[in-house]
């Protein structure tokens, strides 16, 4: 199971933490949008409105399915080539954040593999 999970999580990038593709609602500094990927180090965010800038430090509210919201402080560290998806790093992952984040990552990775293997 673990090796299958690790093969789903995107390997080979420069990030310290492996990430999974997700599509979950979230807010970043009060601006709604959705996550495009998630790791224990941060996430990709597609905002529904303008107003976020690289360097901003703000609170993210992640809204995973069937789980309590996760509030965590973040910093916008970049964007994709088109400037549509923001690259967001967690400023500090507290022990209280670790388990919920790990659960979301595992659920999304396993859910993704079940959809692709059908």
C-alpha positions as CSV (number, residue, x, y, z in Angstrom):
1,X,0.0,0.0,0.0
2,X,2.7,2.5,1.0
3,X,4.8,1.9,-2.2
4,X,1.7,2.3,-4.3
5,X,0.9,5.6,-2.5
6,X,4.5,6.8,-3.1
7,X,4.2,6.0,-6.8
8,X,1.1,8.2,-7.0
9,X,2.7,11.2,-5.2
10,X,4.7,13.3,-7.7
11,X,8.4,12.4,-7.4
12,X,11.4,14.3,-8.9
13,X,10.7,17.9,-8.1
14,X,12.9,20.2,-6.0
15,X,10.5,20.4,-3.0
16,X,11.5,18.8,0.3
17,X,8.0,17.3,0.7
18,X,6.2,15.1,-1.9
19,X,2.9,16.5,-3.1
20,X,-0.3,15.1,-4.5
21,X,-2.7,16.7,-6.9
22,X,-5.9,17.8,-5.2
23,X,-9.0,19.8,-6.0
24,X,-10.2,21.2,-2.6
25,X,-11.8,24.5,-1.7
26,X,-9.7,26.9,0.3
27,X,-9.3,30.5,1.3
28,X,-6.0,32.4,1.3
29,X,-6.1,35.8,3.1
30,X,-9.9,35.8,2.8
31,X,-9.8,35.2,-1.0
32,X,-11.6,32.0,-2.1
33,X,-10.2,29.5,-4.5
34,X,-9.0,25.9,-4.7
35,X,-5.9,23.9,-4.0
36,X,-4.3,22.3,-7.0
37,X,-1.7,20.3,-5.1
38,X,-0.8,19.7,-1.5
39,X,2.2,18.6,0.6
40,X,3.3,18.9,4.2
41,X,5.3,22.0,3.0
42,X,2.7,23.9,1.2
43,X,0.2,23.9,-1.7
44,X,-0.7,25.3,-5.1
45,X,-3.6,27.8,-5.0
46,X,-5.8,28.9,-7.8
47,X,-7.6,32.1,-6.5
48,X,-11.1,33.2,-7.6
49,X,-10.0,36.9,-7.4
50,X,-7.0,39.1,-7.6
51,X,-5.3,40.7,-4.7
52,X,-2.6,38.2,-3.6
53,X,1.0,39.0,-4.1
54,X,4.3,37.1,-3.8
55,X,5.7,37.7,-0.4
56,X,2.3,38.0,1.3
57,X,2.1,36.3,4.7
58,X,-1.5,35.3,5.5
59,X,-3.7,32.7,7.0
60,X,-4.9,29.8,4.8
61,X,-8.1,27.9,5.5
62,X,-8.2,24.5,3.9
63,X,-11.6,22.8,3.6
64,X,-11.1,19.1,3.0
65,X,-14.1,16.9,2.4
66,X,-15.7,15.4,5.5
67,X,-13.0,16.9,7.8
68,X,-12.7,20.0,9.9
69,X,-11.1,23.1,8.3
70,X,-7.4,23.5,8.7
71,X,-6.2,27.0,9.5
72,X,-2.4,27.5,9.0
73,X,-0.1,30.5,8.4
74,X,1.4,30.7,5.0
75,X,3.6,32.8,2.7
76,X,3.2,33.1,-1.1
77,X,6.5,32.2,-2.6
78,X,5.9,32.2,-6.3
79,X,3.5,31.4,-9.1
80,X,3.4,29.1,-12.2
81,X,4.6,30.3,-15.6
82,X,1.2,31.7,-16.5
83,X,0.8,33.4,-13.1
84,X,-2.5,31.6,-12.5
85,X,-1.6,29.2,-9.7
86,X,0.2,30.6,-6.7
87,X,2.9,28.6,-4.9
88,X,2.3,28.8,-1.2
89,X,4.6,27.6,1.6
90,X,3.5,26.9,5.1
91,X,5.3,29.2,7.5
92,X,5.2,26.7,10.4
93,X,3.5,23.4,10.6
94,X,2.4,22.8,14.2
95,X,1.9,19.3,15.5
96,X,-1.9,20.0,15.5
97,X,-1.6,20.6,11.7
98,X,0.5,17.6,10.8
99,X,-2.1,14.8,11.3
100,X,-4.9,16.5,9.4
101,X,-2.6,17.5,6.5
102,X,-1.3,13.9,6.3
103,X,-4.8,12.6,6.3
104,X,-5.8,14.8,3.4
105,X,-2.7,13.9,1.5
106,X,-3.3,10.2,2.0
107,X,-7.0,10.4,1.2
108,X,-6.4,12.4,-2.0
109,X,-3.5,10.1,-3.1
110,X,-5.5,6.9,-2.5
111,X,-8.7,8.4,-4.0
112,X,-6.7,9.4,-7.1
113,X,-5.3,5.9,-7.5
114,X,-8.8,4.3,-7.2
115,X,-10.2,6.6,-9.9
116,X,-7.3,5.9,-12.3
117,X,-7.3,2.2,-11.8
118,X,-11.1,1.7,-12.6
